[in-house]
Amino acid sequence: MLEYILDGGLLMYPLVACSIVALAVMIDRVRAFRAAEADIVALRTRVTDCLDAGRVDEAVDVARQSHGPVAAVLLAGLDRYRKLKARGRAVLEIETNVKETMEDYAPHAMEPLEARLNLLSMIGSIAPLLGMTGTVTGMITSFNSMAEMGGLDAGGVAGGIAEALITTGAGLLIAVPSVVAYNIFAKKIDRYVLEIEQTMKDLIDFISLGHAES
């Protein structure tokens, strides 16, 4: 491995740095998503059962004890609902206020999962460009070697070609997993966003229908 880095020239150093950063971000994001894992269906079911039974405080506790962005947004909405209901506010006011609270808090709840994903996207774009730059510099090295020797020098040309191929290959090997990982994480985030929207809808429906009947 060290031999390839040395043969690849100076551009291998930023490529190695990119690979280290990309790997660190992947590990960090895997840990973040694992920490956010929760049974969202079970959470919504338990909260709904508590609300239907009029146990708002218990519903708040259920959301507080759960993990992930869905539970966090639901907790914000339930806490606002409890406070406004205790003050005897009108149903329409409660519905509007709770909806705004959840919508405002949703980006904050998603931020821990979205953090540093832009680095993967950036590395996925930069690494191939660095590899292509290495290709150009390697070919320049080869032509310079030929010019200095006044003809074809197999050793000099081979060194330049090796630099070109190594940097190109390294750039692609770094970019491909970075782009794949970014898209996997982005898909997971999209799923959480949909779950948050569904959870918000369920709570607002309960307030507008169930609360109005109480």
Short mmCIF file of the C-alpha atoms (twelve columns), coordinates in Angstrom:
data_MODEL
# 
_entry.id   MODEL 
# 
loop_
_atom_site.group_PDB 
_atom_site.id 
_atom_site.type_symbol 
_atom_site.label_atom_id 
_atom_site.label_alt_id 
_atom_site.label_comp_id 
_atom_site.label_asym_id 
_atom_site.label_seq_id 
_atom_site.Cartn_x 
_atom_site.Cartn_y 
_atom_site.Cartn_z 
_atom_site.pdbx_PDB_model_num 
ATOM 1   C CA . MET A 1   0.000   0.000  0.000   1 
ATOM 2   C CA . LEU A 2   2.794   2.420  0.898   1 
ATOM 3   C CA . GLU A 3   4.474   1.613  -2.417  1 
ATOM 4   C CA . TYR A 4   1.344   2.636  -4.324  1 
ATOM 5   C CA . ILE A 5   1.089   5.877  -2.360  1 
ATOM 6   C CA . LEU A 6   4.691   6.748  -3.159  1 
ATOM 7   C CA . ASP A 7   4.373   5.778  -6.826  1 
ATOM 8   C CA . GLY A 8   1.195   7.846  -7.152  1 
ATOM 9   C CA . GLY A 9   2.987   11.105 -6.492  1 
ATOM 10  C CA . LEU A 10  1.999   14.105 -4.404  1 
ATOM 11  C CA . LEU A 11  -1.685  13.910 -5.279  1 
ATOM 12  C CA . MET A 12  -1.949  10.614 -3.414  1 
ATOM 13  C CA . TYR A 13  -1.647  12.484 -0.116  1 
ATOM 14  C CA . PRO A 14  -4.903  14.471 -0.496  1 
ATOM 15  C CA . LEU A 15  -6.524  11.309 -1.829  1 
ATOM 16  C CA . VAL A 16  -5.451  9.386  1.262   1 
ATOM 17  C CA . ALA A 17  -6.775  12.233 3.413   1 
ATOM 18  C CA . CYS A 18  -10.087 12.052 1.558   1 
ATOM 19  C CA . SER A 19  -10.301 8.307  2.147   1 
ATOM 20  C CA . ILE A 20  -9.670  8.727  5.886   1 
ATOM 21  C CA . VAL A 21  -12.302 11.453 6.206   1 
ATOM 22  C CA . ALA A 22  -14.842 9.446  4.189   1 
ATOM 23  C CA . LEU A 23  -14.306 6.333  6.316   1 
ATOM 24  C CA . ALA A 24  -14.584 8.336  9.536   1 
ATOM 25  C CA . VAL A 25  -17.844 9.947  8.374   1 
ATOM 26  C CA . MET A 26  -19.298 6.573  7.355   1 
ATOM 27  C CA . ILE A 27  -18.533 5.061  10.764  1 
ATOM 28  C CA . ASP A 28  -19.876 8.134  12.536  1 
ATOM 29  C CA . ARG A 29  -23.124 8.106  10.529  1 
ATOM 30  C CA . VAL A 30  -23.664 4.366  11.047  1 
ATOM 31  C CA . ARG A 31  -23.382 4.920  14.793  1 
ATOM 32  C CA . ALA A 32  -25.749 7.919  14.625  1 
ATOM 33  C CA . PHE A 33  -28.409 5.995  12.714  1 
ATOM 34  C CA . ARG A 34  -28.130 3.013  15.034  1 
ATOM 35  C CA . ALA A 35  -28.614 5.306  18.032  1 
ATOM 36  C CA . ALA A 36  -31.735 6.753  16.365  1 
ATOM 37  C CA . GLU A 37  -33.324 3.361  15.646  1 
ATOM 38  C CA . ALA A 38  -36.744 2.857  17.230  1 
ATOM 39  C CA . ASP A 39  -39.956 0.956  16.611  1 
ATOM 40  C CA . ILE A 40  -41.909 3.886  15.183  1 
ATOM 41  C CA . VAL A 41  -45.115 1.916  14.615  1 
ATOM 42  C CA . ALA A 42  -45.125 0.715  18.223  1 
ATOM 43  C CA . LEU A 43  -44.393 4.249  19.430  1 
ATOM 44  C CA . ARG A 44  -47.336 5.726  17.525  1 
ATOM 45  C CA . THR A 45  -49.612 2.918  18.703  1 
ATOM 46  C CA . ARG A 46  -48.707 3.399  22.375  1 
ATOM 47  C CA . VAL A 47  -49.078 7.178  22.163  1 
ATOM 48  C CA . THR A 48  -52.418 6.876  20.389  1 
ATOM 49  C CA . ASP A 49  -53.703 4.434  23.018  1 
ATOM 50  C CA . CYS A 50  -52.684 6.824  25.787  1 
ATOM 51  C CA . LEU A 51  -54.308 9.797  24.090  1 
ATOM 52  C CA . ASP A 52  -57.521 7.880  23.401  1 
ATOM 53  C CA . ALA A 53  -57.666 7.018  27.099  1 
ATOM 54  C CA . GLY A 54  -57.041 10.648 28.060  1 
ATOM 55  C CA . ARG A 55  -53.621 9.904  29.576  1 
ATOM 56  C CA . VAL A 56  -51.712 12.770 27.994  1 
ATOM 57  C CA . ASP A 57  -48.954 12.771 30.612  1 
ATOM 58  C CA . GLU A 58  -48.313 9.088  29.966  1 
ATOM 59  C CA . ALA A 59  -48.158 9.742  26.211  1 
ATOM 60  C CA . VAL A 60  -45.530 12.409 26.843  1 
ATOM 61  C CA . ASP A 61  -43.511 9.974  28.953  1 
ATOM 62  C CA . VAL A 62  -43.700 7.319  26.231  1 
ATOM 63  C CA . ALA A 63  -42.324 9.756  23.645  1 
ATOM 64  C CA . ARG A 64  -39.637 10.984 26.054  1 
ATOM 65  C CA . GLN A 65  -38.395 7.446  26.709  1 
ATOM 66  C CA . SER A 66  -38.112 6.653  22.984  1 
ATOM 67  C CA . HIS A 67  -35.170 7.380  20.697  1 
ATOM 68  C CA . GLY A 68  -34.823 9.012  17.314  1 
ATOM 69  C CA . PRO A 69  -36.090 12.092 15.494  1 
ATOM 70  C CA . VAL A 70  -39.684 10.879 15.215  1 
ATOM 71  C CA . ALA A 71  -39.985 10.529 18.975  1 
ATOM 72  C CA . ALA A 72  -38.324 13.912 19.489  1 
ATOM 73  C CA . VAL A 73  -40.755 15.712 17.179  1 
ATOM 74  C CA . LEU A 74  -43.695 13.862 18.689  1 
ATOM 75  C CA . LEU A 75  -42.534 14.823 22.175  1 
ATOM 76  C CA . ALA A 76  -42.392 18.494 21.201  1 
ATOM 77  C CA . GLY A 77  -45.933 18.337 19.834  1 
ATOM 78  C CA . LEU A 78  -47.348 16.410 22.787  1 
ATOM 79  C CA . ASP A 79  -45.731 18.733 25.303  1 
ATOM 80  C CA . ARG A 80  -47.234 21.765 23.559  1 
ATOM 81  C CA . TYR A 81  -50.597 20.032 23.334  1 
ATOM 82  C CA . ARG A 82  -50.581 19.238 27.061  1 
ATOM 83  C CA . LYS A 83  -49.754 22.808 28.034  1 
ATOM 84  C CA . LEU A 84  -52.359 24.399 25.771  1 
ATOM 85  C CA . LYS A 85  -55.038 21.905 26.777  1 
ATOM 86  C CA . ALA A 86  -54.339 22.596 30.461  1 
ATOM 87  C CA . ARG A 87  -54.943 26.295 29.786  1 
ATOM 88  C CA . GLY A 88  -58.279 25.555 28.146  1 
ATOM 89  C CA . ARG A 89  -57.373 26.916 24.721  1 
ATOM 90  C CA . ALA A 90  -59.666 26.444 21.729  1 
ATOM 91  C CA . VAL A 91  -59.241 23.346 19.547  1 
ATOM 92  C CA . LEU A 92  -58.281 25.355 16.468  1 
ATOM 93  C CA . GLU A 93  -55.631 27.272 18.397  1 
ATOM 94  C CA . ILE A 94  -54.210 24.073 19.860  1 
ATOM 95  C CA . GLU A 95  -54.144 22.390 16.444  1 
ATOM 96  C CA . THR A 96  -52.369 25.326 14.771  1 
ATOM 97  C CA . ASN A 97  -49.886 25.790 17.606  1 
ATOM 98  C CA . VAL A 98  -48.991 22.117 17.861  1 
ATOM 99  C CA . LYS A 99  -48.531 21.844 14.102  1 
ATOM 100 C CA . GLU A 100 -46.228 24.867 14.015  1 
ATOM 101 C CA . THR A 101 -44.245 23.551 16.979  1 
ATOM 102 C CA . MET A 102 -43.642 20.186 15.347  1 
ATOM 103 C CA . GLU A 103 -42.781 21.702 11.963  1 
ATOM 104 C CA . ASP A 104 -40.307 24.110 13.579  1 
ATOM 105 C CA . TYR A 105 -38.665 21.380 15.641  1 
ATOM 106 C CA . ALA A 106 -38.421 18.772 12.863  1 
ATOM 107 C CA . PRO A 107 -35.231 20.244 11.264  1 
ATOM 108 C CA . HIS A 108 -33.548 20.313 14.680  1 
ATOM 109 C CA . ALA A 109 -34.498 16.668 15.293  1 
ATOM 110 C CA . MET A 110 -33.060 15.638 11.920  1 
ATOM 111 C CA . GLU A 111 -29.837 17.603 12.292  1 
ATOM 112 C CA . PRO A 112 -27.944 14.857 14.217  1 
ATOM 113 C CA . LEU A 113 -28.576 12.446 11.323  1 
ATOM 114 C CA . GLU A 114 -27.779 14.920 8.549   1 
ATOM 115 C CA . ALA A 115 -24.543 16.155 10.134  1 
ATOM 116 C CA . ARG A 116 -21.395 15.717 8.030   1 
ATOM 117 C CA . LEU A 117 -23.198 13.976 5.159   1 
ATOM 118 C CA . ASN A 118 -22.133 16.872 2.947   1 
ATOM 119 C CA . LEU A 119 -18.534 15.680 3.407   1 
ATOM 120 C CA . LEU A 120 -19.363 12.373 1.708   1 
ATOM 121 C CA . SER A 121 -20.976 14.198 -1.192  1 
ATOM 122 C CA . MET A 122 -18.008 16.532 -1.489  1 
ATOM 123 C CA . ILE A 123 -15.456 13.709 -1.376  1 
ATOM 124 C CA . GLY A 124 -17.470 11.787 -3.958  1 
ATOM 125 C CA . SER A 125 -17.037 14.773 -6.284  1 
ATOM 126 C CA . ILE A 126 -13.473 15.779 -5.402  1 
ATOM 127 C CA . ALA A 127 -11.758 12.369 -5.394  1 
ATOM 128 C CA . PRO A 128 -12.288 11.643 -9.124  1 
ATOM 129 C CA . LEU A 129 -11.115 15.156 -9.969  1 
ATOM 130 C CA . LEU A 130 -7.952  14.640 -7.948  1 
ATOM 131 C CA . GLY A 131 -7.485  11.317 -9.722  1 
ATOM 132 C CA . MET A 132 -7.862  12.963 -13.116 1 
ATOM 133 C CA . THR A 133 -5.390  15.653 -12.082 1 
ATOM 134 C CA . GLY A 134 -2.980  12.897 -11.162 1 
ATOM 135 C CA . THR A 135 -3.505  11.411 -14.616 1 
ATOM 136 C CA . VAL A 136 -2.525  14.699 -16.215 1 
ATOM 137 C CA . THR A 137 0.531   15.198 -14.016 1 
ATOM 138 C CA . GLY A 138 1.598   11.597 -14.638 1 
ATOM 139 C CA . MET A 139 1.440   12.078 -18.387 1 
ATOM 140 C CA . ILE A 140 3.362   15.337 -18.064 1 
ATOM 141 C CA . THR A 141 6.028   13.451 -16.134 1 
ATOM 142 C CA . SER A 142 6.216   10.859 -18.904 1 
ATOM 143 C CA . PHE A 143 6.580   13.447 -21.668 1 
ATOM 144 C CA . ASN A 144 9.154   15.399 -19.676 1 
ATOM 145 C CA . SER A 145 11.152  12.212 -19.229 1 
ATOM 146 C CA . MET A 146 11.020  11.555 -22.967 1 
ATOM 147 C CA . ALA A 147 12.071  15.127 -23.721 1 
ATOM 148 C CA . GLU A 148 15.040  14.975 -21.343 1 
ATOM 149 C CA . MET A 149 16.236  11.681 -22.782 1 
ATOM 150 C CA . GLY A 150 15.722  12.842 -26.340 1 
ATOM 151 C CA . GLY A 151 13.667  9.775  -27.093 1 
ATOM 152 C CA . LEU A 152 11.682  6.969  -25.575 1 
ATOM 153 C CA . ASP A 153 12.875  5.979  -22.103 1 
ATOM 154 C CA . ALA A 154 10.873  2.997  -20.882 1 
ATOM 155 C CA . GLY A 155 11.680  3.557  -17.214 1 
ATOM 156 C CA . GLY A 156 10.771  7.249  -17.183 1 
ATOM 157 C CA . VAL A 157 7.611   6.761  -19.220 1 
ATOM 158 C CA . ALA A 158 6.519   3.823  -17.067 1 
ATOM 159 C CA . GLY A 159 6.898   5.923  -13.915 1 
ATOM 160 C CA . GLY A 160 4.654   8.654  -15.269 1 
ATOM 161 C CA . ILE A 161 2.056   6.170  -16.514 1 
ATOM 162 C CA . ALA A 162 2.088   4.395  -13.139 1 
ATOM 163 C CA . GLU A 163 1.444   7.723  -11.391 1 
ATOM 164 C CA . ALA A 164 -1.437  8.439  -13.765 1 
ATOM 165 C CA . LEU A 165 -3.102  5.037  -13.310 1 
ATOM 166 C CA . ILE A 166 -2.631  4.871  -9.541  1 
ATOM 167 C CA . THR A 167 -4.147  8.280  -8.864  1 
ATOM 168 C CA . THR A 168 -7.055  7.624  -11.234 1 
ATOM 169 C CA . GLY A 169 -7.778  4.281  -9.617  1 
ATOM 170 C CA . ALA A 170 -7.458  5.710  -6.114  1 
ATOM 171 C CA . GLY A 171 -9.828  8.553  -6.917  1 
ATOM 172 C CA . LEU A 172 -12.484 6.154  -8.187  1 
ATOM 173 C CA . LEU A 173 -12.026 3.715  -5.300  1 
ATOM 174 C CA . ILE A 174 -12.599 6.555  -2.845  1 
ATOM 175 C CA . ALA A 175 -15.461 8.216  -4.729  1 
ATOM 176 C CA . VAL A 176 -17.607 5.134  -5.378  1 
ATOM 177 C CA . PRO A 177 -18.137 4.021  -1.747  1 
ATOM 178 C CA . SER A 178 -18.536 7.652  -0.677  1 
ATOM 179 C CA . VAL A 179 -21.338 8.228  -3.182  1 
ATOM 180 C CA . VAL A 180 -22.988 4.892  -2.351  1 
ATOM 181 C CA . ALA A 181 -22.850 5.605  1.388   1 
ATOM 182 C CA . TYR A 182 -24.214 9.117  0.881   1 
ATOM 183 C CA . ASN A 183 -27.202 7.819  -1.072  1 
ATOM 184 C CA . ILE A 184 -27.911 5.096  1.494   1 
ATOM 185 C CA . PHE A 185 -27.884 7.603  4.342   1 
ATOM 186 C CA . ALA A 186 -29.937 10.109 2.334   1 
ATOM 187 C CA . LYS A 187 -32.549 7.402  1.695   1 
ATOM 188 C CA . LYS A 188 -32.730 6.674  5.414   1 
ATOM 189 C CA . ILE A 189 -33.211 10.378 6.130   1 
ATOM 190 C CA . ASP A 190 -36.037 10.546 3.577   1 
ATOM 191 C CA . ARG A 191 -37.723 7.659  5.389   1 
ATOM 192 C CA . TYR A 192 -37.452 9.459  8.713   1 
ATOM 193 C CA . VAL A 193 -38.910 12.606 7.159   1 
ATOM 194 C CA . LEU A 194 -41.907 10.622 5.900   1 
ATOM 195 C CA . GLU A 195 -42.365 9.036  9.333   1 
ATOM 196 C CA . ILE A 196 -42.244 12.464 10.974  1 
ATOM 197 C CA . GLU A 197 -44.852 13.802 8.558   1 
ATOM 198 C CA . GLN A 198 -47.130 10.824 9.230   1 
ATOM 199 C CA . THR A 199 -46.697 11.210 12.983  1 
ATOM 200 C CA . MET A 200 -47.509 14.904 12.772  1 
ATOM 201 C CA . LYS A 201 -50.629 14.124 10.749  1 
ATOM 202 C CA . ASP A 202 -51.772 11.501 13.268  1 
ATOM 203 C CA . LEU A 203 -51.423 13.891 16.202  1 
ATOM 204 C CA . ILE A 204 -53.130 16.777 14.404  1 
ATOM 205 C CA . ASP A 205 -55.984 14.463 13.392  1 
ATOM 206 C CA . PHE A 206 -56.405 13.394 17.000  1 
ATOM 207 C CA . ILE A 207 -56.527 17.000 18.170  1 
ATOM 208 C CA . SER A 208 -58.995 18.106 15.518  1 
ATOM 209 C CA . LEU A 209 -61.241 15.051 15.928  1 
ATOM 210 C CA . GLY A 210 -60.659 13.343 19.258  1 
ATOM 211 C CA . HIS A 211 -60.070 16.487 21.299  1 
ATOM 212 C CA . ALA A 212 -63.096 18.186 19.796  1 
ATOM 213 C CA . GLU A 213 -65.255 15.305 20.979  1 
ATOM 214 C CA . SER A 214 -63.878 15.390 24.553  1 
# 
